[in-house]
Amino acid sequence: MTATTALYRPTGPEELALVEASGWTAWPPRLPEQPIFYAVLNEDYAVRIARDWNVPASGSGYVTRFEVDSEFLARYPVRQAGGRTILELWVPAEELAEFNAHIVGRIEVVRAFHAADTP
């Protein structure tokens, strides 16, 4: 049995539709202006981004959860992007297909936020 690490990714509706089109198994290629794919290490941080950034930008924000082979992930250092709980993994865009190949199971939506729900 492969050891896995849970990761989270806040996302908007357009990216989520592409994940759904993959059968919930892969992240879409990055756009030219997106040199990295980032995932975060805790759900609370992902919630803040989905709710506070994705909702204003696109009307909806989602928190996804997925498992990745832990041994493979060791190549990516954990980056502290602010406070001590604001932890991210940065995957260079050119390595995303290989990263996707190491996702174990499916990508799932664990939280959803919509502009209509906000007072």
Biopython code that builds the backbone (N, CA, C, O; Angstrom):
import numpy as np
from Bio.PDB.StructureBuilder import StructureBuilder

atoms = [
    (1, "MET", "N", (0.841, -1.186, 0.000)),
    (1, "MET", "CA", (0.000, 0.000, 0.000)),
    (1, "MET", "C", (0.884, 1.248, 0.000)),
    (1, "MET", "O", (1.834, 1.337, 0.779)),
    (2, "THR", "N", (0.583, 2.181, -0.847)),
    (2, "THR", "CA", (1.356, 3.408, -0.975)),
    (2, "THR", "C", (0.930, 4.415, 0.085)),
    (2, "THR", "O", (-0.262, 4.646, 0.287)),
    (3, "ALA", "N", (1.910, 5.015, 0.762)),
    (3, "ALA", "CA", (1.608, 6.100, 1.706)),
    (3, "ALA", "C", (1.255, 7.338, 0.897)),
    (3, "ALA", "O", (1.910, 7.652, -0.098)),
    (4, "THR", "N", (0.209, 8.040, 1.336)),
    (4, "THR", "CA", (-0.224, 9.233, 0.624)),
    (4, "THR", "C", (-0.286, 10.426, 1.564)),
    (4, "THR", "O", (-0.330, 10.281, 2.786)),
    (5, "THR", "N", (-0.289, 11.592, 0.968)),
    (5, "THR", "CA", (-0.428, 12.854, 1.681)),
    (5, "THR", "C", (-1.648, 13.564, 1.130)),
    (5, "THR", "O", (-1.816, 13.670, -0.085)),
    (6, "ALA", "N", (-2.499, 14.051, 2.020)),
    (6, "ALA", "CA", (-3.672, 14.815, 1.593)),
    (6, "ALA", "C", (-3.248, 16.243, 1.271)),
    (6, "ALA", "O", (-2.539, 16.886, 2.045)),
    (7, "LEU", "N", (-3.692, 16.721, 0.126)),
    (7, "LEU", "CA", (-3.471, 18.101, -0.280)),
    (7, "LEU", "C", (-4.818, 18.729, -0.597)),
    (7, "LEU", "O", (-5.802, 18.034, -0.850)),
    (8, "TYR", "N", (-4.843, 20.040, -0.578)),
    (8, "TYR", "CA", (-6.055, 20.800, -0.877)),
    (8, "TYR", "C", (-5.720, 21.816, -1.958)),
    (8, "TYR", "O", (-4.591, 22.296, -2.055)),
    (9, "ARG", "N", (-6.717, 22.129, -2.759)),
    (9, "ARG", "CA", (-6.538, 23.188, -3.752)),
    (9, "ARG", "C", (-7.813, 23.998, -3.828)),
    (9, "ARG", "O", (-8.883, 23.465, -4.125)),
    (10, "PRO", "N", (-7.695, 25.299, -3.557)),
    (10, "PRO", "CA", (-8.833, 26.184, -3.791)),
    (10, "PRO", "C", (-8.926, 26.453, -5.289)),
    (10, "PRO", "O", (-7.911, 26.642, -5.959)),
    (11, "THR", "N", (-10.134, 26.470, -5.800)),
    (11, "THR", "CA", (-10.286, 26.639, -7.244)),
    (11, "THR", "C", (-11.601, 27.333, -7.572)),
    (11, "THR", "O", (-12.531, 27.356, -6.766)),
    (12, "GLY", "N", (-11.654, 27.883, -8.742)),
    (12, "GLY", "CA", (-12.873, 28.504, -9.231)),
    (12, "GLY", "C", (-13.634, 27.552, -10.139)),
    (12, "GLY", "O", (-13.188, 26.429, -10.378)),
    (13, "PRO", "N", (-14.773, 27.991, -10.643)),
    (13, "PRO", "CA", (-15.629, 27.106, -11.441)),
    (13, "PRO", "C", (-15.012, 26.651, -12.764)),
    (13, "PRO", "O", (-15.269, 25.528, -13.197)),
    (14, "GLU", "N", (-14.212, 27.484, -13.412)),
    (14, "GLU", "CA", (-13.642, 27.091, -14.706)),
    (14, "GLU", "C", (-12.644, 25.945, -14.541)),
    (14, "GLU", "O", (-12.695, 24.961, -15.279)),
    (15, "GLU", "N", (-11.742, 26.075, -13.574)),
    (15, "GLU", "CA", (-10.773, 25.002, -13.351)),
    (15, "GLU", "C", (-11.482, 23.745, -12.861)),
    (15, "GLU", "O", (-11.128, 22.636, -13.260)),
    (16, "LEU", "N", (-12.481, 23.912, -11.999)),
    (16, "LEU", "CA", (-13.206, 22.752, -11.487)),
    (16, "LEU", "C", (-13.890, 21.990, -12.624)),
    (16, "LEU", "O", (-13.931, 20.760, -12.600)),
    (17, "ALA", "N", (-14.420, 22.696, -13.609)),
    (17, "ALA", "CA", (-15.051, 22.027, -14.759)),
    (17, "ALA", "C", (-14.030, 21.188, -15.530)),
    (17, "ALA", "O", (-14.363, 20.114, -16.031)),
    (18, "LEU", "N", (-12.800, 21.669, -15.627)),
    (18, "LEU", "CA", (-11.757, 20.904, -16.315)),
    (18, "LEU", "C", (-11.354, 19.671, -15.506)),
    (18, "LEU", "O", (-11.061, 18.623, -16.081)),
    (19, "VAL", "N", (-11.337, 19.788, -14.187)),
    (19, "VAL", "CA", (-11.056, 18.626, -13.338)),
    (19, "VAL", "C", (-12.168, 17.586, -13.511)),
    (19, "VAL", "O", (-11.902, 16.390, -13.634)),
    (20, "GLU", "N", (-13.411, 18.059, -13.516)),
    (20, "GLU", "CA", (-14.536, 17.145, -13.723)),
    (20, "GLU", "C", (-14.420, 16.443, -15.074)),
    (20, "GLU", "O", (-14.683, 15.245, -15.180)),
    (21, "ALA", "N", (-14.027, 17.189, -16.103)),
    (21, "ALA", "CA", (-13.880, 16.605, -17.439)),
    (21, "ALA", "C", (-12.797, 15.525, -17.473)),
    (21, "ALA", "O", (-12.826, 14.645, -18.333)),
    (22, "SER", "N", (-11.846, 15.591, -16.542)),
    (22, "SER", "CA", (-10.782, 14.571, -16.476)),
    (22, "SER", "C", (-11.261, 13.309, -15.760)),
    (22, "SER", "O", (-10.515, 12.336, -15.641)),
    (23, "GLY", "N", (-12.499, 13.329, -15.287)),
    (23, "GLY", "CA", (-12.989, 12.211, -14.488)),
    (23, "GLY", "C", (-12.554, 12.329, -13.032)),
    (23, "GLY", "O", (-12.486, 11.339, -12.304)),
    (24, "TRP", "N", (-12.258, 13.577, -12.621)),
    (24, "TRP", "CA", (-11.839, 13.879, -11.244)),
    (24, "TRP", "C", (-10.490, 13.248, -10.905)),
    (24, "TRP", "O", (-10.244, 12.872, -9.759)),
    (25, "THR", "N", (-9.609, 13.134, -11.921)),
    (25, "THR", "CA", (-8.331, 12.467, -11.689)),
    (25, "THR", "C", (-7.111, 13.319, -12.008)),
    (25, "THR", "O", (-5.988, 12.882, -11.755)),
    (26, "ALA", "N", (-7.289, 14.524, -12.555)),
    (26, "ALA", "CA", (-6.124, 15.310, -12.962)),
    (26, "ALA", "C", (-6.429, 16.804, -12.948)),
    (26, "ALA", "O", (-7.566, 17.239, -13.129)),
    (27, "TRP", "N", (-5.370, 17.564, -12.725)),
    (27, "TRP", "CA", (-5.443, 19.021, -12.813)),
    (27, "TRP", "C", (-5.100, 19.432, -14.233)),
    (27, "TRP", "O", (-4.231, 18.821, -14.857)),
    (28, "PRO", "N", (-5.770, 20.463, -14.760)),
    (28, "PRO", "CA", (-5.508, 20.875, -16.145)),
    (28, "PRO", "C", (-4.139, 21.549, -16.275)),
    (28, "PRO", "O", (-3.601, 22.075, -15.301)),
    (29, "PRO", "N", (-3.585, 21.525, -17.487)),
    (29, "PRO", "CA", (-2.309, 22.216, -17.722)),
    (29, "PRO", "C", (-2.419, 23.688, -17.339)),
    (29, "PRO", "O", (-3.488, 24.291, -17.430)),
    (30, "ARG", "N", (-1.326, 24.237, -16.921)),
    (30, "ARG", "CA", (-1.264, 25.653, -16.563)),
    (30, "ARG", "C", (-1.304, 26.509, -17.818)),
    (30, "ARG", "O", (-0.876, 26.082, -18.891)),
    (31, "LEU", "N", (-1.819, 27.708, -17.672)),
    (31, "LEU", "CA", (-1.794, 28.683, -18.753)),
    (31, "LEU", "C", (-0.392, 29.286, -18.824)),
    (31, "LEU", "O", (0.367, 29.173, -17.861)),
    (32, "PRO", "N", (-0.033, 29.920, -19.937)),
    (32, "PRO", "CA", (1.319, 30.480, -20.065)),
    (32, "PRO", "C", (1.708, 31.417, -18.911)),
    (32, "PRO", "O", (2.874, 31.467, -18.520)),
    (33, "GLU", "N", (0.747, 32.148, -18.377)),
    (33, "GLU", "CA", (1.053, 33.077, -17.275)),
    (33, "GLU", "C", (1.048, 32.395, -15.904)),
    (33, "GLU", "O", (1.168, 33.070, -14.881)),
    (34, "GLN", "N", (0.911, 31.077, -15.872)),
    (34, "GLN", "CA", (0.889, 30.307, -14.630)),
    (34, "GLN", "C", (2.062, 29.320, -14.615)),
    (34, "GLN", "O", (1.898, 28.166, -15.010)),
    (35, "PRO", "N", (3.235, 29.758, -14.166)),
    (35, "PRO", "CA", (4.406, 28.881, -14.215)),
    (35, "PRO", "C", (4.405, 27.768, -13.173)),
    (35, "PRO", "O", (5.193, 26.827, -13.267)),
    (36, "ILE", "N", (3.527, 27.870, -12.186)),
    (36, "ILE", "CA", (3.472, 26.818, -11.170)),
    (36, "ILE", "C", (2.023, 26.416, -10.891)),
    (36, "ILE", "O", (1.085, 27.188, -11.094)),
    (37, "PHE", "N", (1.883, 25.194, -10.426)),
    (37, "PHE", "CA", (0.642, 24.687, -9.854)),
    (37, "PHE", "C", (0.906, 24.630, -8.366)),
    (37, "PHE", "O", (1.927, 24.094, -7.936)),
    (38, "TYR", "N", (0.001, 25.174, -7.577)),
    (38, "TYR", "CA", (0.219, 25.077, -6.143)),
    (38, "TYR", "C", (-0.935, 24.337, -5.482)),
    (38, "TYR", "O", (-2.090, 24.440, -5.894)),
    (39, "ALA", "N", (-0.590, 23.606, -4.467)),
    (39, "ALA", "CA", (-1.562, 22.936, -3.604)),
    (39, "ALA", "C", (-1.210, 23.351, -2.184)),
    (39, "ALA", "O", (-0.061, 23.689, -1.898)),
    (40, "VAL", "N", (-2.188, 23.325, -1.302)),
    (40, "VAL", "CA", (-1.934, 23.736, 0.077)),
    (40, "VAL", "C", (-2.072, 22.539, 1.009)),
    (40, "VAL", "O", (-2.697, 21.535, 0.668)),
    (41, "LEU", "N", (-1.475, 22.667, 2.193)),
    (41, "LEU", "CA", (-1.387, 21.531, 3.100)),
    (41, "LEU", "C", (-2.485, 21.470, 4.151)),
    (41, "LEU", "O", (-2.554, 20.507, 4.914)),
    (42, "ASN", "N", (-3.350, 22.491, 4.204)),
    (42, "ASN", "CA", (-4.444, 22.390, 5.174)),
    (42, "ASN", "C", (-5.723, 23.011, 4.626)),
    (42, "ASN", "O", (-5.701, 23.963, 3.846)),
    (43, "GLU", "N", (-6.815, 22.445, 5.057)),
    (43, "GLU", "CA", (-8.122, 22.850, 4.550)),
    (43, "GLU", "C", (-8.473, 24.281, 4.937)),
    (43, "GLU", "O", (-9.078, 24.997, 4.138)),
    (44, "ASP", "N", (-8.109, 24.716, 6.139)),
    (44, "ASP", "CA", (-8.449, 26.080, 6.570)),
    (44, "ASP", "C", (-7.879, 27.130, 5.630)),
    (44, "ASP", "O", (-8.569, 28.081, 5.263)),
    (45, "TYR", "N", (-6.628, 26.960, 5.243)),
    (45, "TYR", "CA", (-5.996, 27.899, 4.317)),
    (45, "TYR", "C", (-6.705, 27.858, 2.961)),
    (45, "TYR", "O", (-6.949, 28.905, 2.361)),
    (46, "ALA", "N", (-7.034, 26.672, 2.481)),
    (46, "ALA", "CA", (-7.744, 26.542, 1.205)),
    (46, "ALA", "C", (-9.119, 27.207, 1.263)),
    (46, "ALA", "O", (-9.555, 27.822, 0.290)),
    (47, "VAL", "N", (-9.801, 27.084, 2.407)),
    (47, "VAL", "CA", (-11.109, 27.729, 2.576)),
    (47, "VAL", "C", (-10.971, 29.238, 2.449)),
    (47, "VAL", "O", (-11.768, 29.881, 1.765)),
    (48, "ARG", "N", (-9.970, 29.806, 3.100)),
    (48, "ARG", "CA", (-9.788, 31.269, 3.041)),
    (48, "ARG", "C", (-9.592, 31.744, 1.603)),
    (48, "ARG", "O", (-10.152, 32.763, 1.200)),
    (49, "ILE", "N", (-8.797, 31.005, 0.836)),
    (49, "ILE", "CA", (-8.563, 31.413, -0.554)),
    (49, "ILE", "C", (-9.834, 31.252, -1.388)),
    (49, "ILE", "O", (-10.204, 32.160, -2.133)),
    (50, "ALA", "N", (-10.497, 30.114, -1.270)),
    (50, "ALA", "CA", (-11.708, 29.863, -2.070)),
    (50, "ALA", "C", (-12.793, 30.886, -1.756)),
    (50, "ALA", "O", (-13.433, 31.422, -2.660)),
    (51, "ARG", "N", (-12.991, 31.148, -0.485)),
    (51, "ARG", "CA", (-14.057, 32.059, -0.054)),
    (51, "ARG", "C", (-13.710, 33.522, -0.324)),
    (51, "ARG", "O", (-14.539, 34.286, -0.818)),
    (52, "ASP", "N", (-12.474, 33.900, 0.006)),
    (52, "ASP", "CA", (-12.108, 35.317, -0.028)),
    (52, "ASP", "C", (-11.534, 35.781, -1.361)),
    (52, "ASP", "O", (-11.542, 36.982, -1.634)),
    (53, "TRP", "N", (-11.040, 34.882, -2.196)),
    (53, "TRP", "CA", (-10.473, 35.270, -3.488)),
    (53, "TRP", "C", (-11.288, 34.738, -4.657)),
    (53, "TRP", "O", (-11.645, 35.494, -5.560)),
    (54, "ASN", "N", (-11.589, 33.428, -4.646)),
    (54, "ASN", "CA", (-12.291, 32.849, -5.790)),
    (54, "ASN", "C", (-13.721, 33.366, -5.915)),
    (54, "ASN", "O", (-14.171, 33.652, -7.024)),
    (55, "VAL", "N", (-14.441, 33.490, -4.811)),
    (55, "VAL", "CA", (-15.830, 33.965, -4.895)),
    (55, "VAL", "C", (-15.891, 35.370, -5.488)),
    (55, "VAL", "O", (-16.649, 35.578, -6.435)),
    (56, "PRO", "N", (-15.131, 36.350, -4.981)),
    (56, "PRO", "CA", (-15.187, 37.676, -5.600)),
    (56, "PRO", "C", (-14.743, 37.678, -7.065)),
    (56, "PRO", "O", (-15.272, 38.441, -7.872)),
    (57, "ALA", "N", (-13.780, 36.832, -7.405)),
    (57, "ALA", "CA", (-13.250, 36.811, -8.772)),
    (57, "ALA", "C", (-14.179, 36.132, -9.768)),
    (57, "ALA", "O", (-14.251, 36.542, -10.926)),
    (58, "SER", "N", (-14.901, 35.083, -9.320)),
    (58, "SER", "CA", (-15.686, 34.320, -10.300)),
    (58, "SER", "C", (-17.070, 33.907, -9.827)),
    (58, "SER", "O", (-17.762, 33.162, -10.521)),
    (59, "GLY", "N", (-17.485, 34.377, -8.656)),
    (59, "GLY", "CA", (-18.822, 34.064, -8.171)),
    (59, "GLY", "C", (-18.928, 32.788, -7.362)),
    (59, "GLY", "O", (-19.896, 32.596, -6.627)),
    (60, "SER", "N", (-17.932, 31.906, -7.490)),
    (60, "SER", "CA", (-17.912, 30.649, -6.739)),
    (60, "SER", "C", (-16.472, 30.287, -6.400)),
    (60, "SER", "O", (-15.536, 30.632, -7.120)),
    (61, "GLY", "N", (-16.326, 29.587, -5.294)),
    (61, "GLY", "CA", (-15.022, 29.075, -4.902)),
    (61, "GLY", "C", (-15.198, 27.697, -4.309)),
    (61, "GLY", "O", (-16.167, 27.443, -3.593)),
    (62, "TYR", "N", (-14.281, 26.815, -4.598)),
    (62, "TYR", "CA", (-14.371, 25.430, -4.146)),
    (62, "TYR", "C", (-13.066, 25.018, -3.489)),
    (62, "TYR", "O", (-11.987, 25.469, -3.872)),
    (63, "VAL", "N", (-13.186, 24.159, -2.503)),
    (63, "VAL", "CA", (-12.013, 23.550, -1.890)),
    (63, "VAL", "C", (-12.025, 22.093, -2.310)),
    (63, "VAL", "O", (-12.992, 21.369, -2.075)),
    (64, "THR", "N", (-10.944, 21.678, -2.929)),
    (64, "THR", "CA", (-10.814, 20.278, -3.328)),
    (64, "THR", "C", (-9.790, 19.606, -2.425)),
    (64, "THR", "O", (-8.889, 20.244, -1.880)),
    (65, "ARG", "N", (-9.959, 18.307, -2.288)),
    (65, "ARG", "CA", (-9.032, 17.489, -1.504)),
    (65, "ARG", "C", (-8.627, 16.309, -2.374)),
    (65, "ARG", "O", (-9.448, 15.726, -3.082)),
    (66, "PHE", "N", (-7.339, 15.969, -2.309)),
    (66, "PHE", "CA", (-6.855, 14.825, -3.076)),
    (66, "PHE", "C", (-5.610, 14.271, -2.400)),
    (66, "PHE", "O", (-4.933, 14.962, -1.639)),
    (67, "GLU", "N", (-5.328, 13.014, -2.694)),
    (67, "GLU", "CA", (-4.184, 12.318, -2.102)),
    (67, "GLU", "C", (-3.114, 12.130, -3.172)),
    (67, "GLU", "O", (-3.408, 11.827, -4.328)),
    (68, "VAL", "N", (-1.869, 12.317, -2.751)),
    (68, "VAL", "CA", (-0.735, 12.141, -3.662)),
    (68, "VAL", "C", (0.285, 11.238, -2.988)),
    (68, "VAL", "O", (0.473, 11.300, -1.773)),
    (69, "ASP", "N", (0.936, 10.408, -3.774)),
    (69, "ASP", "CA", (1.990, 9.520, -3.290)),
    (69, "ASP", "C", (3.017, 10.343, -2.496)),
    (69, "ASP", "O", (3.654, 11.244, -3.043)),
    (70, "SER", "N", (3.167, 10.029, -1.221)),
    (70, "SER", "CA", (4.047, 10.799, -0.327)),
    (70, "SER", "C", (5.507, 10.768, -0.772)),
    (70, "SER", "O", (6.204, 11.780, -0.691)),
    (71, "GLU", "N", (5.965, 9.623, -1.236)),
    (71, "GLU", "CA", (7.360, 9.520, -1.670)),
    (71, "GLU", "C", (7.629, 10.461, -2.844)),
    (71, "GLU", "O", (8.670, 11.117, -2.891)),
    (72, "PHE", "N", (6.700, 10.527, -3.782)),
    (72, "PHE", "CA", (6.835, 11.435, -4.922)),
    (72, "PHE", "C", (6.850, 12.887, -4.451)),
    (72, "PHE", "O", (7.647, 13.689, -4.937)),
    (73, "LEU", "N", (5.974, 13.227, -3.505)),
    (73, "LEU", "CA", (5.875, 14.613, -3.034)),
    (73, "LEU", "C", (7.142, 15.109, -2.359)),
    (73, "LEU", "O", (7.356, 16.318, -2.276)),
    (74, "ALA", "N", (7.981, 14.216, -1.880)),
    (74, "ALA", "CA", (9.200, 14.611, -1.170)),
    (74, "ALA", "C", (10.105, 15.497, -2.030)),
    (74, "ALA", "O", (10.944, 16.222, -1.495)),
    (75, "ARG", "N", (9.947, 15.450, -3.335)),
    (75, "ARG", "CA", (10.784, 16.290, -4.212)),
    (75, "ARG", "C", (10.402, 17.771, -4.150)),
    (75, "ARG", "O", (11.173, 18.628, -4.583)),
    (76, "TYR", "N", (9.220, 18.075, -3.617)),
    (76, "TYR", "CA", (8.746, 19.455, -3.558)),
    (76, "TYR", "C", (8.824, 19.973, -2.124)),
    (76, "TYR", "O", (8.108, 19.476, -1.255)),
    (77, "PRO", "N", (9.675, 20.956, -1.864)),
    (77, "PRO", "CA", (9.760, 21.471, -0.502)),
    (77, "PRO", "C", (8.470, 22.205, -0.116)),
    (77, "PRO", "O", (7.822, 22.837, -0.950)),
    (78, "VAL", "N", (8.123, 22.104, 1.153)),
    (78, "VAL", "CA", (6.981, 22.857, 1.668)),
    (78, "VAL", "C", (7.407, 24.313, 1.765)),
    (78, "VAL", "O", (8.469, 24.625, 2.304)),
    (79, "ARG", "N", (6.582, 25.191, 1.247)),
    (79, "ARG", "CA", (6.886, 26.632, 1.272)),
    (79, "ARG", "C", (5.916, 27.328, 2.214)),
    (79, "ARG", "O", (4.706, 27.107, 2.159)),
    (80, "GLN", "N", (6.452, 28.152, 3.056)),
    (80, "GLN", "CA", (5.628, 28.939, 3.964)),
    (80, "GLN", "C", (5.322, 30.256, 3.255)),
    (80, "GLN", "O", (6.223, 31.057, 3.006)),
    (81, "ALA", "N", (4.052, 30.475, 2.932)),
    (81, "ALA", "CA", (3.650, 31.621, 2.120)),
    (81, "ALA", "C", (3.082, 32.761, 2.962)),
    (81, "ALA", "O", (2.422, 33.650, 2.425)),
    (82, "GLY", "N", (3.319, 32.749, 4.224)),
    (82, "GLY", "CA", (2.792, 33.767, 5.126)),
    (82, "GLY", "C", (2.949, 33.263, 6.543)),
    (82, "GLY", "O", (4.060, 32.950, 6.972)),
    (83, "GLY", "N", (1.850, 33.180, 7.273)),
    (83, "GLY", "CA", (1.872, 32.667, 8.640)),
    (83, "GLY", "C", (2.291, 31.205, 8.687)),
    (83, "GLY", "O", (2.434, 30.551, 7.654)),
    (84, "ARG", "N", (2.484, 30.703, 9.902)),
    (84, "ARG", "CA", (3.029, 29.345, 10.035)),
    (84, "ARG", "C", (2.102, 28.251, 9.533)),
    (84, "ARG", "O", (2.556, 27.131, 9.298)),
    (85, "THR", "N", (0.805, 28.540, 9.358)),
    (85, "THR", "CA", (-0.116, 27.539, 8.817)),
    (85, "THR", "C", (-0.408, 27.751, 7.327)),
    (85, "THR", "O", (-1.217, 27.030, 6.742)),
    (86, "ILE", "N", (0.241, 28.725, 6.729)),
    (86, "ILE", "CA", (0.030, 29.012, 5.306)),
    (86, "ILE", "C", (1.135, 28.305, 4.533)),
    (86, "ILE", "O", (2.158, 28.891, 4.179)),
    (87, "LEU", "N", (0.887, 27.019, 4.285)),
    (87, "LEU", "CA", (1.892, 26.141, 3.690)),
    (87, "LEU", "C", (1.437, 25.655, 2.322)),
    (87, "LEU", "O", (0.292, 25.241, 2.138)),
    (88, "GLU", "N", (2.354, 25.714, 1.373)),
    (88, "GLU", "CA", (2.044, 25.347, -0.004)),
    (88, "GLU", "C", (3.122, 24.431, -0.576)),
    (88, "GLU", "O", (4.263, 24.418, -0.113)),
    (89, "LEU", "N", (2.733, 23.670, -1.588)),
    (89, "LEU", "CA", (3.671, 22.947, -2.438)),
    (89, "LEU", "C", (3.573, 23.572, -3.822)),
    (89, "LEU", "O", (2.476, 23.779, -4.341)),
    (90, "TRP", "N", (4.701, 23.866, -4.407)),
    (90, "TRP", "CA", (4.725, 24.450, -5.742)),
    (90, "TRP", "C", (5.265, 23.427, -6.723)),
    (90, "TRP", "O", (6.373, 22.914, -6.562)),
    (91, "VAL", "N", (4.471, 23.138, -7.739)),
    (91, "VAL", "CA", (4.856, 22.183, -8.770)),
    (91, "VAL", "C", (5.070, 22.968, -10.065)),
    (91, "VAL", "O", (4.135, 23.605, -10.551)),
    (92, "PRO", "N", (6.273, 22.939, -10.633)),
    (92, "PRO", "CA", (6.479, 23.632, -11.909)),
    (92, "PRO", "C", (5.497, 23.127, -12.962)),
    (92, "PRO", "O", (5.204, 21.934, -13.030)),
    (93, "ALA", "N", (4.999, 24.035, -13.771)),
    (93, "ALA", "CA", (3.985, 23.693, -14.771)),
    (93, "ALA", "C", (4.405, 22.520, -15.646)),
    (93, "ALA", "O", (3.580, 21.678, -16.001)),
    (94, "GLU", "N", (5.685, 22.463, -15.991)),
    (94, "GLU", "CA", (6.143, 21.389, -16.871)),
    (94, "GLU", "C", (6.164, 20.027, -16.180)),
    (94, "GLU", "O", (6.358, 19.010, -16.846)),
    (95, "GLU", "N", (5.971, 19.984, -14.868)),
    (95, "GLU", "CA", (5.942, 18.717, -14.130)),
    (95, "GLU", "C", (4.519, 18.296, -13.731)),
    (95, "GLU", "O", (4.340, 17.285, -13.054)),
    (96, "LEU", "N", (3.518, 19.067, -14.149)),
    (96, "LEU", "CA", (2.154, 18.795, -13.702)),
    (96, "LEU", "C", (1.625, 17.450, -14.182)),
    (96, "LEU", "O", (0.922, 16.773, -13.431)),
    (97, "ALA", "N", (1.935, 17.045, -15.397)),
    (97, "ALA", "CA", (1.459, 15.739, -15.884)),
    (97, "ALA", "C", (2.012, 14.610, -15.013)),
    (97, "ALA", "O", (1.286, 13.673, -14.684)),
    (98, "GLU", "N", (3.273, 14.691, -14.644)),
    (98, "GLU", "CA", (3.865, 13.678, -13.772)),
    (98, "GLU", "C", (3.235, 13.729, -12.378)),
    (98, "GLU", "O", (2.975, 12.690, -11.770)),
    (99, "PHE", "N", (2.992, 14.942, -11.878)),
    (99, "PHE", "CA", (2.310, 15.114, -10.592)),
    (99, "PHE", "C", (0.939, 14.442, -10.646)),
    (99, "PHE", "O", (0.578, 13.688, -9.742)),
    (100, "ASN", "N", (0.178, 14.716, -11.705)),
    (100, "ASN", "CA", (-1.146, 14.109, -11.867)),
    (100, "ASN", "C", (-1.080, 12.590, -11.853)),
    (100, "ASN", "O", (-1.982, 11.935, -11.331)),
    (101, "ALA", "N", (-0.025, 12.025, -12.420)),
    (101, "ALA", "CA", (0.123, 10.569, -12.467)),
    (101, "ALA", "C", (0.317, 9.967, -11.073)),
    (101, "ALA", "O", (0.144, 8.762, -10.887)),
    (102, "HIS", "N", (0.673, 10.798, -10.101)),
    (102, "HIS", "CA", (0.896, 10.335, -8.734)),
    (102, "HIS", "C", (-0.273, 10.643, -7.795)),
    (102, "HIS", "O", (-0.183, 10.411, -6.589)),
    (103, "ILE", "N", (-1.371, 11.168, -8.354)),
    (103, "ILE", "CA", (-2.588, 11.345, -7.549)),
    (103, "ILE", "C", (-3.176, 9.956, -7.312)),
    (103, "ILE", "O", (-3.312, 9.162, -8.243)),
    (104, "VAL", "N", (-3.515, 9.676, -6.079)),
    (104, "VAL", "CA", (-4.087, 8.375, -5.708)),
    (104, "VAL", "C", (-5.579, 8.589, -5.448)),
    (104, "VAL", "O", (-5.961, 9.336, -4.547)),
    (105, "GLY", "N", (-6.406, 7.934, -6.237)),
    (105, "GLY", "CA", (-7.851, 8.114, -6.088)),
    (105, "GLY", "C", (-8.331, 9.330, -6.862)),
    (105, "GLY", "O", (-7.716, 9.749, -7.843)),
    (106, "ARG", "N", (-9.444, 9.888, -6.400)),
    (106, "ARG", "CA", (-10.079, 10.996, -7.110)),
    (106, "ARG", "C", (-9.925, 12.314, -6.363)),
    (106, "ARG", "O", (-9.738, 12.352, -5.147)),
    (107, "ILE", "N", (-10.009, 13.374, -7.124)),
    (107, "ILE", "CA", (-10.061, 14.722, -6.569)),
    (107, "ILE", "C", (-11.505, 14.949, -6.145)),
    (107, "ILE", "O", (-12.421, 14.701, -6.930)),
    (108, "GLU", "N", (-11.725, 15.410, -4.931)),
    (108, "GLU", "CA", (-13.101, 15.612, -4.467)),
    (108, "GLU", "C", (-13.305, 17.037, -3.973)),
    (108, "GLU", "O", (-12.385, 17.663, -3.446)),
    (109, "VAL", "N", (-14.516, 17.539, -4.147)),
    (109, "VAL", "CA", (-14.895, 18.847, -3.627)),
    (109, "VAL", "C", (-15.354, 18.639, -2.187)),
    (109, "VAL", "O", (-16.267, 17.857, -1.919)),
    (110, "VAL", "N", (-14.707, 19.353, -1.265)),
    (110, "VAL", "CA", (-15.072, 19.207, 0.147)),
    (110, "VAL", "C", (-15.781, 20.441, 0.698)),
    (110, "VAL", "O", (-16.420, 20.365, 1.747)),
    (111, "ARG", "N", (-15.678, 21.571, 0.010)),
    (111, "ARG", "CA", (-16.375, 22.794, 0.419)),
    (111, "ARG", "C", (-16.716, 23.598, -0.814)),
    (111, "ARG", "O", (-15.971, 23.578, -1.794)),
    (112, "ALA", "N", (-17.827, 24.304, -0.783)),
    (112, "ALA", "CA", (-18.224, 25.164, -1.889)),
    (112, "ALA", "C", (-18.763, 26.473, -1.328)),
    (112, "ALA", "O", (-19.489, 26.486, -0.333)),
    (113, "PHE", "N", (-18.399, 27.566, -1.975)),
    (113, "PHE", "CA", (-18.843, 28.899, -1.587)),
    (113, "PHE", "C", (-19.365, 29.611, -2.823)),
    (113, "PHE", "O", (-18.777, 29.500, -3.899)),
    (114, "HIS", "N", (-20.475, 30.347, -2.677)),
    (114, "HIS", "CA", (-21.083, 31.045, -3.806)),
    (114, "HIS", "C", (-21.433, 32.456, -3.391)),
    (114, "HIS", "O", (-21.798, 32.701, -2.241)),
    (115, "ALA", "N", (-21.322, 33.381, -4.321)),
    (115, "ALA", "CA", (-21.616, 34.793, -4.050)),
    (115, "ALA", "C", (-23.033, 34.953, -3.513)),
    (115, "ALA", "O", (-23.273, 35.789, -2.641)),
    (116, "ALA", "N", (-23.961, 34.173, -4.017)),
    (116, "ALA", "CA", (-25.358, 34.276, -3.587)),
    (116, "ALA", "C", (-25.529, 33.904, -2.107)),
    (116, "ALA", "O", (-26.507, 34.306, -1.476)),
    (117, "ASP", "N", (-24.574, 33.132, -1.553)),
    (117, "ASP", "CA", (-24.653, 32.717, -0.158)),
    (117, "ASP", "C", (-24.101, 33.763, 0.798)),
    (117, "ASP", "O", (-24.314, 33.685, 2.008)),
    (118, "THR", "N", (-23.385, 34.753, 0.243)),
    (118, "THR", "CA", (-22.732, 35.754, 1.061)),
    (118, "THR", "C", (-23.679, 36.927, 1.300)),
    (118, "THR", "O", (-24.254, 37.467, 0.355)),
    (119, "PRO", "N", (-23.841, 37.321, 2.564)),
    (119, "PRO", "CA", (-24.755, 38.456, 2.835)),
    (119, "PRO", "C", (-24.269, 39.748, 2.274)),
    (119, "PRO", "O", (-24.930, 40.775, 2.425)),
]
sb = StructureBuilder()
sb.init_structure("model")
sb.init_model(0)
sb.init_chain("A")
sb.init_seg("    ")
for serial, (resi, resn, name, xyz) in enumerate(atoms, 1):
    if name == "N":
        sb.init_residue(resn, " ", resi, " ")
    sb.init_atom(name, np.array(xyz, "f"), 0.0, 1.0, " ", f" {name:<3s}", serial, name[0])
structure = sb.get_structure()
